[in-house]
Amino acid sequence: MRELFAVMMKEEWRLHATMFGSISFALFPVLIGAITFMGSLILSFIGEIIPGPTLSFLVHAQFLLLGIMVGGFGLLGQEVMNRRFGQASLVAYSSRTLPLSDRRIFTVFVVKDTVYYIILWVLPVIAGITLAAPWSGLPLSLIGTIALTLSLSFLTGLAVVFFLSTLYTRSMLLLAGVVAAGALFSILLLITGIVDPVCFFPPYALSRSFTVPLLLYSLTALMVPFALSIRFMTTEFPGREMHIPDRFSPLAGHLDRFRSGPTVAKDLLDLRRSGGLVGQTLFSFALPLALIWVTLAVLARVLPDTRLLITFAGVAGIIGATIYTWVTEFDAIAGYTFLPLGTPDLIRSKLATFLLLQPLTLGAVGAGAVISGDYGSLLPAAVLALSVSIYAASVMVWLTGLWPAVMVYDVKVLAASMLLIGPVLLGLIGVASMNSLFAFGSAVLLVPASLFIRGSYRRWESWEVAFT
């Protein structure tokens, strides 16, 4: 087990180091730590605006979201082996050639991903908070508690998505039934007042009151989903005779107005048949947005002037931009080398598919309007979300081409994307919060988005890498 873990860790490092270069990838956690350090320096000023408990909840919720997003990456049942790893010969395939069971490999795979991403994401944040302690005024004892509870928040998100992914591979009806039963049970507990609502988020409850029972409760809340995921995981998908009608020809016919109609049709069919469209929508889109809505709703109670729907629309635009990652993440780009298509043609095709899936972003904003009852801001919020989504996707295309899922760990790419997107998003949300009609001005983002996309065609035209 130890040897398998060491090999998987080395494999993960070499994979990323080969793609970005050892130095560039090694600087990624340094950048995360530096950002956290600078944020911790202004903690006293933030505390004057946002009460400590609310700020603590927001931070723990973000780490829960991070765990959900990391867990959702490639962990959608059969996509674990078939689509995440593609044609590469990785240790995950060892059960086919070595006396190693699928369950043992998956167990080590879970442990490896947990340790790897804690080192990559969580520890740099803790280091940044610790280094800023002399200026932020946080006692070291509190930092130790924060380190534990933030790690537990991350692992809880990871465990929940692993568990839901396991249910998803078994049966969509089983997944829907478990989620519905869990939601109903939680609502009943809230209505009866038997359980403190804080207990639904064990790591946050532990951060508020560090006791042994709460620590055991937090550990149980993440160990049970992990154990069930490992116990009931499967990589065996029994073959069956299937008769699939020709859906490509009629779909391509409907899309003939697009220059990349045939490849767009292929992308949509690939997403549908692989289960990626449903899985990604649940785990990489709906679940993070639901958590973001809860976080913003808590923030709005503290800051009454916050325009909840407008703020949510801006953030939904960023999440909506990740749809571009869906249509590139699991596609074997090397397969297109046998066709008379260049990289610009493929980028154009992926962008067309991305635009066709943007109703998901608009639907999220519509759901936010229904929940908040702020129908008057629905139209400007929708324009804001769509404009931000297209702009953020154009930046992603310009910086990463056809490989956004992996190149995000290049420190230069991450820094550039934050500088190009962050100030723009904050500025738009700030202006639109004064008057929702100002959100219509976000449509001007389509101009730089067009320039970024055109520039990406030239930038990536002759770019080739071994991992395609």
N, C-alpha and C positions, 0 to 999 in steps of 0.2 A: 504493500500500500504506500509506504513512504517513498519507495523508488519510483512508483508510478506518478505520485504527486510531484516529485522533483522533475521528472521528465516533462510533465505537462506544463509546469511553471517555466522551464527553459524554453519549451516549444512556443508558449505564448509570448515570451519576451523576444525570441528570435523572429517570430512572425511580425511583430510590431516594429522591431529594430530594423528589419530588412526593408519594410515599407517606408519608414520615415528617417532612418538613420539613428544610430544608438544615442547620439548626443541630443538630437531634437526630441526624441521620445522621452529620454531621461529628464529633460527640462520641463515636461508637462506637469508633473506633480509640484515642481518648484514654482511654476506659474500659479497653480491653484493655491499653494501656501502663501505666496506673495499677495495675491488678491485678498485672501482671508486676513492676513496681517494688516493690510491697509484698512479693511473694513472694521477690524477690531479696535483700531486706533480711534475711530469716531464713535465707539460704542456708547460713550457717555452722552454724546449729543443725541444719538438715536433713542436712548433711554428716556430723554426728556419729552419725546414725542409719543413713543410706544411703550406702554407699561412692560415691566420685566416678564411677567407670565405670558403675555401675548407674544412678545418677541421670542421667548423660549419655544412657544408652540410653533411659531412660523419657521424657526430654524429646524426643529425636529421634523416638521411636516415636509420641509424641503429634502431632508435626508431620507425620509420615507419615500418621497417621490423619486429620488435618485436610485434607491434600491429597486423600485418598481420599473424604472426605465432600463436599468442595467439588466434586471431579470428578464424583462420582455425582449431583450435583444437576442434574437435567434433561438429562444427557448419556447418554441411553439410546436411541441410534440415532434412529429416526424421531421420538422425543419431543423431540429437540433443536429441530426446527422446529415440528412440529405441536402439541405439548402444552406446552412451556415458554412459547412466545410466544403461543399461543392465537390470538385474532383481531386482535391488535395488529399494526400495520404497522411492523415494525422493519427495521433494516439487514440483518438476517439473511435477509430475503426479497429482497434487491436483485437476485439473479441472475434473478429473474422479470421484472424491468423494466429493468435496466441491463446493459451488457456486462461482467458480472463472473461468473466461474465459481464453482460451488459450492465447489470445492476452495480457491480463493483466499479466499473469504469465511470458510470454516471455519478456514483457517490463521490469518487475522487474529483470528477469534473466539477461538481457542485462546490466541494471544498476549495478546489483550485480557483474557481471564479470568485468565491467569497474572499479568499485571502488576497488574490491579485487585485481586485477592485477596491478593497479596503486600503491596500498600500497605495493604489493609484489615486483614489479620491478622498477617502476619509482621513487617513493619517496626515496628509498635507494640510487639511483644514485644522486638525488638532494642533499641528506644529505651528501654524500661523497664529492661532489663538494663544498658545503658550508663549511664543516669542513676544507677543504684544502685551502680555500680562503686566509688566512694570508700568505701562502707560494706561492700559484700560482699567486697571484696578481690580481685575478678577483674581480672587485668591486661588492658589494652586490646588487646594482641596476641591474647589468648585470645578476647576478645569478637569480634574480627574473624573468627577461625576459626569461632566459634559462629554468627555471622551467616551465613557462607557455607554451613556444613553444615546448619543448620536450614532455610535456603532450599532447598537441594538435597533435603532430606527431604520438604519440602512438594511440590516439583516432581515428585519420584519418585512420590509417591502420586497426584498429578494425572495423570502420564503413564501409570501402570499402569491406572487406571480408564478413561482415554481409549482405551487400547489394547484393554482387555477389552470396552468398549462397542462398539468397531468390530467386533470378532469377533462380538459379540452380534447386531449388525444383519445380519451376513452369514449366520450359522447358529449355532443353539444347539449342534449337534453339533460344529461347529468350535471353539466356545468351550470346550466340555467336553473335547474332545480336547487342545487346547493346554494347558489348566489341568492335566489329568491327566499329560500328558507332562512339563510343567515340574515338577510335584510329584515324579514318579518320578525325574527326572534329579537334582533337588536331594537326594532321599533317598539315591540312589546315591553322590553326591559326599560326603555326610555320613558314610555307612557306610565308604567307602574311605579317608576322611581326607585326600583330595587337596586339599580347599579348607578354609581356616579358616572356621568358621561365621559369623564377623563379616563376611566378604566378601559374604554374602547381603544385607547392609544397607550398601551402599557409603557413604552419607553418614556413618553412625556409624563405619565403619572409618576414614574420612578424619579424623574428629574425634579419633580415638585416635592416629593417626600420619599427620601431614600430609606427604604426598609427592606428587611430580608424577605418578607412575604411578597412585596411588590417586585423584588429582583427575581424571585422564583417564578412569579407570574409572567414576567417579561420573557424570561428564558423559555418557559413552557409555550408561550404564544408564538415563538418562532421555531422551536424545536419540533413541535407537533406537525406543522405544515411541511417542514423539511423531511421529517421521517415518513410521512404519508406519501410525499412526492417520490422518494427513493423506493418505498415499498411497492408502489403501484405504477411506477414508470414502465414504459414499454417502448421498444424500438422495433417490435415485430408488428408489421401491418400486413396481415394475410392477403395474398393476392386473390382477386376474384375477377371473373369475366365481366367486362364492362362494355357496353355499347354506347359510345358517345357520338351524338350527331355532329355534323359539321357546323360548328358555331363560328368558326373563324371567317368563313367567306361572307356570311351575312353581316357580321360585325364589322369586318373590313369595308364592306360596301357602305355601311352607314357612316363610316369614318373617312370615306374617300375625299371629303373636303379638306382633310388634313394632308399635308405633304408627307407625313410619316404614318398615314393611316394603317398600313399592314403591321408595322412594328408596335403601334399603339394597341391594336387589337390583340397582338400576341401578349403584350404586357398585362392587359386586363384579364385575359384568359389564364395566364400564368398565376396571377394573384388569386383568381377565383378557384382554380383547380388545386392549388397548393394549400389552400386554407389560409394563406397569408392575409387576404383582404379582411376576413372576419377576425382572425387572431390579432393582427396589427391594430385594427380598429378598436378592439376591446382593450388590449394590454398596453399599446403604445400611444393611444389617442384618448379614448373615453375615460380610462382609469386615471391617467395623469390629470386630465382636465377636471374630473370630478374632485380630485384632491386639491387642485389649484382653486377651484370655486369655493371649497370649504375654507381654505386658507385666506382668500380674499374677503370672504364674508366675515370671518373673525376680525380681520384688519379693519373692515368698514365699521364695525361696532366701536372700535377705538378712535378711528378717524372718520367722523360722521360726514365730512365733506367729500369723502372718496366716492367717485362715480363707479359703482361696482360693475355694471355692465360694460362700461367703456374700458375700464382696466382689464376686465376679463377678456374682452374682445382683442385687446392688444396682445395679451399673453397667448390667447387661442391662435392668433396669427403666427406666433413663433412655433407653437406645437404643430399647426397646420403645415408649416414649411417642411417639417420632418417627413411629410408624406413623400417628398422627393426621394428620401432615403429608402422608403419601402420599395420603390420601383427600380432601385439600383442595387440594393443590399444583397439580394440573393440571386441576381442574374449573372450567369457566366458570360462575361463580356467577350472572352476569347472565342466563343462560338460564332460571333459575328464576323470574325476575320475571314471567313470563307464567303462572305457576301460582299457585294460592291457598295459597302457602307463605310464611311469614315467616322471618326469620333464626333465631329459636329452633327452628323446625321443622328447618331444615337442620343446625343444630348438633347437635340430637338425633339426626338421621339419621347424621351423620358419626361421632358417638360410638358409635352402635350398630355401625357397620361396624368401627370401631376395636376394639371389644370382641370381635367375631367373629374378628378377626385376631390376638388375643392368644395363641392356641396357639403362634405363632412364638416369643414370648418364653419360654413354658414349655418349648418344645422346645430352646431355647438353653441353658436351665438344666439340662435333662435331659442334653444333650450334655456339658456341663461336669461333671456327676456321673459320667458314664461315663468320661470322660478322666481325672478325678482319682481315681476309685474311692471317692469320699466319698458313698456311697449313704445313709448315716445322716442326712446334712444335706439330702437332696434335697427333702423335703416342706417344711421351714421355709424353705429357699432359694427354692422355687417361690412360696410365700406372699409372701415379701419382694419378689421380682421383680414379681409381679403387682400388689401393693399400691403399690409405688413407681411402676410404669408408669401405673396409673390416676390416682394423685395428681399425678404430673408432667404427665400429659395434661390433667387438670382445671385446673391452673395455666395451662397453655398456652392452653386454651380461654378462660379468664377474661381473660387478658392480650391475646390476639390474635384471638379469635373464629374466623372462617373463613379467616384469612390468616396462619397461623403461619410459613409459609416465607419471607415477605417482612418481616413485622413484627419478626422476631428481630433485625434490624439497627437497630431503634429502641433507642437507648441506655437509655431508661427501661424498656422491656420487658425487655431483657437483664439489667439490674441487678435488677429486681424478681424475675425468674425465678430468678436465682442466689441471692438472699436467701431466697426461699420454698422452694427445692428443696435447695440445697447443704447447709445446716446439718442439715436433716431427714435427708438421705441419709447424711451422715457420722455423725450420731448413731445411726441405726439400724444401720449397719454396725459401729460401735464396740461397741454393746450386744450385737448378735447374735454378734460375734466372741468375746465372753466365754462365751456359751452359745448354741448354735444354736437352742435352744428359744425364746429371747427373740425370734427373728425372727417368730414367730407374732403378736407384739404389733404388728407393722407393719400388721395389718389395721385398726387404729384410724385409719389414714390415709384410709379410705373415708369417714369422717365429714366431715373438711374437704373432701375431694374432692367430696362431694355438695353441700356449701355453695357451693364454687367454681362448680360446673356450674349450679346454680340461679341463682346471681348472674349468670352469663354470659348467661342468657336475657334478663334485664332490661337488662344492660349493653349488649348488642349488638342489642336489639330494633329500634331505629330508626336503626341506624348504616349509612350508605351511603357508598361511596367510588367514585371514577370508575374505578378499575382493576379493578372486579369484572367 
